[in-house]
Amino acid sequence: MKYPDFFDAVPHIRLHDPLAAFLGAVGDGIIDYSYLDAVKLAGHSCPTVASAYWLTRQALLALYGEGMPERGAVRVEFAADASTGVTGVIANVVSMLTGAAANGGFKGLAGRFERRGLLSFHSEVPLEIRYTRLDGGGQVDAEANPGGVAAAPETGALMQRCLAGAATADETRRFGALWQDRVRRILLDYGEDATVFILHRSH
């Protein structure tokens, strides 16, 4: 599988999943997720997918500090409806990483490991997403602003040519390269920029 080199430079998210350990899927329950995993889930790499991955990574770091985050132990609330804008795309990535699921999620075993009902929409939260530890260890309100990282000036025109079927092979390759370079900059150059990734932690 060939993909842009920078995917491998994006830090992973390491979590402990007690359900995976219990069912023998992962011996110690420790799972590593990469940006490539998010790309595989979404089927593409874009500022939205990148922002969902990185915002969740930063939120988990804020919630757990040097400790290991526990998958399935975080409630996630979205301000918007699932069908609004790119909220559904973001929610899919966030669900994969946190284990939080809506009403169709895993129902649990004998009252343990339930993931259902941990993901909700149209919630009264101040920013785009609220992540809350179920053990009372605090919450993080978070929002991504990928628009704060500008695309190369020619990207828009190239996209229109590609969508219209008028682009040459070189123009198509150029568009893809520019698109992914913006994703790279969001993740690697602006990942710590508080105006692009906004997080407010509270206890």
N, C-alpha and C positions, 0 to 999 in steps of 0.2 A: 504493500500500500504506500503510494507516494503522496506526501503532504509537505507543506512548507516547513523548513527547518526550525523556525522559531517555535513551533508547537512544543518541541522537546525542551525548550528553554523556560517554558511557563511552569512555575512551581506547582507541584501536585497538592492534593488535599488528602490527608491521611486521617481516617476515622476508625473507631471501633464500632462494629455492628454486632450486638449480642445475639440477634436472631441468626445471623450468618454463622456465628460460632456454635450456637445451640443445634442447628440443623446440619452441622458438619460441612457447610459450603466453604468456609474459610476457617482453618484450624484454630487460629488465635483470635479470629474475628476482626483482624485489622485489614482494612481495605484501602488501597491507594486509588484515587481518581485523578486522571489527568485532563488537561484541556482537550486532548484528542478524544477522550471518552465523551465529553460534552458534544464535540463535533459529530461523533458517530451517532449519538442519540438524536441530535437535531437534523442531521443529514447535510449540514453546511456549517461554515465558519463565517461569522459576521459580527458586527459590533454588539448586537443584542445577545447572542450566545456567549460572546466573550465577557460581556458585562455581567450576565447572570452567573457565570462561573466565578469570576473574580470577586464580585460583590458577596457571594456566598462564602467564599474562602475568607475574605476579610471579616465578615460577620462572625464566622466560627472562631477565628483567631481572637476577636474581641470578646466573645462569650467564654472561651475556654482558656485563653492565655497560653501558657506552656503545657497545659494538660491536653489530652487527646479528646477531640469531640466525639460524642456518642451519636451514631446514626439512629434515628428513630426516637430521639429524646429531645427534639426541637419542634415547637409549633411555629408554623409560618403563616402569616396573614398578609394578603395583598390588598392594597387600597382600591384597586380597579377590579372590574369584572374579568373573568377569564377570557371573554371574547373581545375585550377592549384592546386595540392596538396590538402590541407584541407581548401582552401579559401572559398569554397561554404558552408561548415559546419559552419565556423566562421561567414560568412555573414548572415546565417539564424538566428543565435543567436543575432548578432548585430542588425539586422532588427527588431526582436521582441522587443528588449529593447529600441531602439531609434525611432521606427516607420518609419525610412527611408526605402524606397522601390525602386526597379528598375522600368523599364517601365511598368511592370504589376501591379504596386501598385495603391492605391486609387486615383482617379482623382480629388477629392475635390467636394465642394458644393459652387456654385456661387463664385468661385475664392478663397475660403477658405478651409483650412484643407487638401490641396493636399499633398500626400506622394510620389506620383509617381516622379521618376527622382531624388530622393534624395540619391540613392545608386548607385555607379558606380564602374567599375573595369578597370584595366589596366590604372590607372591614374599615372601621374607624381608626385608622393609624395615620400619623403625621407625615410620613414619607411613603415611598413606593412599597416597601416591604418591612414587616416586623418579624424578627426571629426571636423566639422566647424559649429559654431552657425550661423543660418540664419539672426539673428538680428545684426550681426557685433560684437558680444561679444567675438570674438577670435577663435582660432583653436588649436587643439592638434594633434601632430603626435605621433603615438604610435606603439609599437611592443611588442609581447610576446615572451619570450624565455623559454618555458617549459622544453626544453632540459637541462637547467641549474639546474634542479632538477632531480637528478639521480634516476632511478628505483632500487629496491632491486636486488642484483646480480642474484638471481634465477628466476626472472620474465620472462626473455626471453626464457629460457629453458622450463619453465612451459607453457608458451603460445604456444610454438611449440608442446608440448605434447597434449595440449587441442585441438589445431587446427587439429592435426593428428588423433584425436579420441583415443589416447593412454593413456590419463590421468585417474587416479582413481578419485572417487568422492571427496576424501580429497584433491587431487592435484588441482582439478578444483576449489574447495572452496578457497584453498590457493592462487591460481592465482588471483581470484577475489578480495580477501582481500588485496593482495599486490598492485594490480592495483589501487584500490580505496584509499589505503593509500598514494600512490604517488599523486593522485588528491587532497587529504586532505592537504598534505604538500605544494603543489603549492598554494592553496587558503589561508590556515591559517598560514602556517609557512613562506612562501615566498611572500605573497601578497604585502608587502611593500618593497621588495627587488628590487632596481633600476636596477639590472642586469637581472632580470627575467621579470619585467614589466617596459618597457622603455617608458617614456612620455616626450615630449618636447612641452611646451605651448608657443604660440605666440599670439600677439594681432593683 
